[in-house]
Amino acid sequence: MAWQQIYDPFGNMIVSTVFAAVPVVVMLVCLGFLHIKAHIAAGLGLLSAIAIAVFAYGMPAGMAGNAAFFGGLTGLLPIGWIVLNIIFLQQLAEQNGSFKILQDSLSGITEDRRLQLLLIAFCFGAFFEGAAGFGTPVAVTAGILIGLGFSPLAASGLSLIANTAPVAFGALGTPVITLAKVHGYDLMEVTAMIGRQLPFFSLLVPFWLIWAFAGRKAMMEIWPAILVTGLSFAIPQYLVSNFIGPELVDIIAAIVSMVSLILFLRVWQPKKIWTSPSLKGHETDSGEAKPPMPVTRHSSADLVRA
C-alpha cells in the first residue's frame, strides 16, 4: 500500500506543527517534569506518535504499526548493538586497568584544567562519539573529568558542549547514513556536503568550550592550543568526509586532534596554569568533586596496549 504524507493536513502550518510536536513534548514532559522512567516515557511518546500519525495525519493504522515496529528494530540493530559493544569495551577496559591508564595518561599531560578539557572532553569525547555515539561520549568523558576533580556541573555541561562538533558523524556515521537512506540521497554527496559545513563549527567549538568554562580572558591565554585542537580536527573531518566516507570521520579526526595537541603541548605551555575545576561563576558549588589524586605514570608499552 502506498501512502503519501501530507505535511500540513490542517491547512495551517502552526496547527500542523503543534500536532507534530506532541510526541516529543509528551516524552520530554514525562522525563523532565513527571520524572517517569525513560523507557516508559519513550513508550508513551511512541503511542502518542502513532495516534497523531493515524488520527491527525491520516496514516493507515497498519502502516503506522509497521513503521513503529521497523523503527524499534532499527533502534536495536545497529544502534543498540553499537551501544552494547561500546559498554562492553568500556567495562573490559576498566576491569583490566586500561581505562585507568588512559585516564592517568590524559590527565598527566598537563595540569591546566583548560587543556585537560580540550584533551578529554573535546578530543577523547569525539573519539567515543565516532565509535559509539548515543550519549556514550558525554557519560565517559564526564566520568573522567569528575574523577580528575571537576565539579559534576562543569563535567556534564562542558562534555555536552564539546560533543557539538563530532555529533553529526557519531556512531560510525549512523546519522548521515540514516539520512541518506530515508530520503534516497547519494550517501557520499550528503557526507561531503556535511563535511564542508561542519569544519567551521569544529574550529569554533573548542573556543566556545573554554570560554564557557573559564571566561573570555582565560580562553585567550591558551588560544594557540585551542587553535591547534580545532584545526587538527576540522581539516581531517573535511578530508575524510569528502574523500573516504562517513564511518571513520570522527575517529580519524579525533586521533589527529589528540596527537596534534599532545605534541604541541610538548613545546608550548601557558604562562598561567588554571587549576580551578569549577565553572567560572560557580566556584562555590556544593556539588564540586574532591580534588584529583596524584597522577600515576605508566610505561609506553602499557599506554599503547590500553
Protein Blocks (a to p, Z undefined) as FASTA:
>chain_A
ZZdddfblnopaklmmmmmmmmmmmmmmmmmmnopafklmmmmmmmmmmmmmmmmnopaf
klmmmmmmmmmmmmmpmklmmmmmmmmmmmmmmmnommmmmmmmmmmmpmcfklmmmmmm
mmmmmmmmmmngnolmmmmmmmmmmmnopafklmmmmmmmmmmmmmmmgghhlmmmmmmm
mnopafklmmmmmmmmmmmmmmmmmmmmmmmmnojklmmmmmmmmmmmmmmmmmmmmmmm
mmnommlmmmmmmmmmmmmmmmmmmmgccfbdcfbfbdehilmgfkbccdddddddddfk
lmmmZZ
